[in-house]
Structures are given as C-alpha cells and as structure tokens.
Amino acid sequence: MTKAKSTPNAQRQAALAKLREALRLPLLARVVSRSPLDGEDPQFALVLDSGEEIFVGNAEALLSQRRIQALVAGRADRVIPRLKPAEWDQVVQLMLDIHERV
C-alpha cells in the first residue's frame, strides 16, 4: 500500500494545527510577514480567525516568548502557556514554516 503524497497545503494545515495546539490558541488563523521596503527586516503579525492582526514586529520580537504572550493576552484575552526554550524554538519554527509573505 502506498502512502498518499502530502500536498503543500496539507503540510501547512498540519503545521497550523500543531501551532494551535502548542499555543492553546484556537483563534490563530495564520502568520504573515511584510517587508515594506527593500532591505528592511520583515515585520510579522498573527492573524486571528476574526481577521484581526496582532502585530508582533521583526524576527527578534517573534523569537521572544514573553512579547508574544503579552501581545496575545492584551489583544485576544488568552494566555499562551509558558514553554521551555527548546519547545518555544519549535513553535517559532512552525510560525516561520507557515508564514505568508504579503
């Protein structure tokens, strides 16, 4: 029996499901990045199912668990669980894996 080949969309949906589970944030719909001018660092935002964006900032801000916890608590009234550094690194990698450049 052969395994069904995973599509990029299926992989993205699986990564998004892992991200939602890790953050215990079922409202998270997607992660976007914008680079308004050439040479500038991308700016990241978490987009909720409602369409509201939680602006995170640059990659350094994305790596900060405390910053994202505070932003989500303030904007979505949800507390993201505190993760061990290695677990947080995996969460950030998931965000980078699924982010959409807009």
N, C-alpha and C positions, 0 to 999 in steps of 0.2 A: 504494500500500500504506500503510495507516495503522499508526501505532505503537501498541502496547498501552499503555494508560494505567497508569502506575505507582501502585500502592497505597501507603498509608502504611506498611504492614508491609514491603513490598518496598523502599521507600526506607530504612526503618530497618535492614533486613538489609544493604543495600548500604553504609550508613554504618558499621555494625558491622564489616563486612568490611574497610573502609578503615582503621578504627581498629585492628583486629587486625594488619593489615599494617604500619601505621606504627609501632606499639609492639613489633612482633615478639613479641606476647604472645598466642598462640593460646588461652590459658586464659581470657581475658576474655569473660564472658558478657553482662554488662550494667552500666550505671551507674545508681545510684539516688540520690535526694536525699530528705531528710527535713527537715521543719520542725516540731519538736515543739510549739512554742507560737507563737501569733500574734505577729508582729513579730520573731521570731528569724530569723537567717540560715539558709538551707538547709544541711544537712550532707550531703556527698557520700561515696559509697562505690563501689568497684569490686567487682563480684560475679564470682567465678570460676566456671567450669563445675562445680566441686565443690560450689558453694553457699557457700563461704567468702567473707566480705566483708572487703575491705581498706578500712578506714575512712580517708578522706583528710582530711576536715574541711570548712571553709567554702570559698567560691568563691576566696578568696585562696590557700588551700592547693592547690586544684585547678589554679590558674594556675602553680604552682611545679613546674617540671620536676624539679628536684633532689629535692624532697619526694616526688614520686610515684616517681621512680627508687629512692629509698631504701626506701620502703614496699613496693614490688613486690619488690625484691631481698630484703628481710627476710622477707616473708610467702610469696612464690611462688618464691623461689630463681631468679629470672630478672632479667637486666639489660636494661632498656629502653635502646635506643640514644639517645645524646645528639643532639638535633635542633637545627637553627638556630632562633632565636626565632620567625621567621615560620612555620616548619613546626610548632613547638610550639603556636602560636596556633591553627593549623588543627586540630591534634589535640584541643585543649581545646574548640574549637567543635564538633567531632564528638561529644565527650562530652556537651556541653550539648544538642546536637541529639537525641541518643538517650536521654538520661537519663529515668528513670521516677520520678515523684513517688509516694512511698509513705507 
